[in-house]
Amino acid sequence: MIKFFRSSQVNSLQKKYDRLMKEAYELSKSNPDESLRKQKEAQEVKRKLIATPL
């Protein structure tokens, strides 16, 4: 049961990371500063994702 919750947590973090990177890419064309902010936020999510034990 606990493994299921970890799996769903990993999936949700991965989706959040993907969404942030997509937003950063779209913003890079119009607002580079906001794009960098989104990239930094995505890096923090990626660190959490890597730190989550399987």
C-alpha positions as CSV (number, residue, x, y, z in Angstrom):
1,M,0.0,0.0,0.0
2,I,2.8,2.4,0.9
3,K,4.6,1.7,-2.4
4,F,1.4,2.8,-4.2
5,F,1.5,6.1,-2.5
6,R,5.1,6.6,-3.3
7,S,4.5,5.7,-7.0
8,S,1.6,8.3,-7.2
9,Q,3.9,10.9,-5.5
10,V,6.6,10.2,-8.1
11,N,4.1,10.5,-10.9
12,S,2.7,13.8,-9.6
13,L,6.1,15.2,-9.2
14,Q,7.1,14.2,-12.8
15,K,3.9,15.7,-14.2
16,K,4.6,19.0,-12.3
17,Y,8.2,19.0,-13.6
18,D,7.0,18.4,-17.2
19,R,4.4,21.2,-16.9
20,L,6.9,23.7,-15.5
21,M,9.5,22.9,-18.2
22,K,6.8,23.3,-20.9
23,E,5.8,26.7,-19.4
24,A,9.4,27.8,-19.2
25,Y,9.9,26.9,-22.9
26,E,6.8,28.9,-24.0
27,L,7.8,31.9,-21.8
28,S,11.4,31.9,-23.2
29,K,10.1,33.4,-26.4
30,S,8.3,36.3,-24.7
31,N,9.6,36.7,-21.2
32,P,13.0,35.3,-20.5
33,D,13.1,36.4,-16.8
34,E,9.9,34.5,-16.1
35,S,11.2,31.5,-18.0
36,L,14.2,31.4,-15.8
37,R,12.0,31.5,-12.7
38,K,10.0,28.6,-14.0
39,Q,13.2,26.6,-14.8
40,K,14.4,27.1,-11.2
41,E,11.1,26.0,-9.8
42,A,11.3,22.9,-12.1
43,Q,14.8,22.2,-10.8
44,E,13.5,22.2,-7.2
45,V,10.8,19.7,-8.2
46,K,13.4,17.5,-9.9
47,R,15.5,17.5,-6.7
48,K,12.4,16.3,-4.8
49,L,11.8,13.7,-7.4
50,I,15.3,12.3,-7.2
51,A,15.2,12.3,-3.4
52,T,12.0,10.4,-3.3
53,P,12.8,6.7,-2.5
54,L,11.2,4.0,-4.6
